[in-house]
Amino acid sequence: MSTLANTPTVTVMGATGLTGGKIARRLLAAGARVRAIGRNPDKLAALERAGAQILAGDGLDPAFLARAFGGADAVYTLLATDRQAPDYAARQHEEGQAIAEGLRASGARRVVALSSLGADQAEGTGVIAGLHAQEERLKQIAGIHLLLLRPVSFFENFYDALGQIREAGLMADTVAPDIAVPMIAAEDIAEVAAQALLARDWSGVAVRELLGQRDLSHNEVARILGERIGKPALAYVQLSEADMAGVLVGAGLSPSFAGLYIEMTRAFNEGRVGPRQGRNAANTTPTRFEDFADELAAAYAAM
């Protein structure tokens, strides 16, 4: 049991998002003091009831972030860029600058930042290139110990496919059907991040790749998900880049985001986004897609 003297204070950005909320709950369960950051106080209310201090404000405001980060023993950061932003890359830059300025002004010394496989490359990777730029910004902050977490495709991304399956009876994207890429559950990222924020045992700049339980192709995802939802013949179809751009924009996402997304999937298809350390026990996480598919199936049934 933690004592008051050794209980860490941890600030968590994106506390209502895919990873942040899960991290905050793990930290609270471990006895940490949690400052949960988000834009909407109503969405933060559940974390407040669980014991977190909630801080609602603008993630583009460095002064707000400096206050939220100030005095924390560790900070979790991420770019929560809106896929409807008219200029997605510019919004990534604006968010990244605000975070870096807030950290620099706050004096925080331990930072865990959510990034991505492929963030070692400066260009040609679409949305991931913005994460490369953010990694470089954070590395320039004097005196911090920085842990960069690099997963890639989230299992949760397939929630976006459920409407497509319902309406068209298939899954579609620009990724080649048989290319196997690392895919991971947000729960597994949260577990790694929470443990790091509690331990605070790295120094300098450290990189940790997170590869999920195994690499998966979109054909395999379609097969597993199809079995779960009672559509064993569910097919995955590779779209042209132009057709995929139309699908994304038609779904309400910005043309800017659509272009960067397609550049990213092109990098997948060309084998330019992947682990640099190989798969090993340290970067392999436990949750199987077969188990997560039950959650997708429940959401599909509820549609």
VENPEMO-V821937 format. One record per helix or strand of 3 or more residues. SS is the DSSP state (A for helix, B for strand). FROM is the first residue (numbers start at 1). TO is the last residue. Records with the same first field share a line. If there is no record, write none. Layout:
SS->FROM-TO ; FROM-TO
//
This chain:
B->9-12 ; 33-38 ; 53-56 ; 74-77 ; 110-114 ; 145-150 ; 170-173 ; 181-184 ; 205-209 ; 235-238
A->20-29 ; 41-49 ; 62-69 ; 88-106 ; 127-139 ; 155-168 ; 186-199 ; 218-228 ; 241-250 ; 255-269 ; 289-301
//
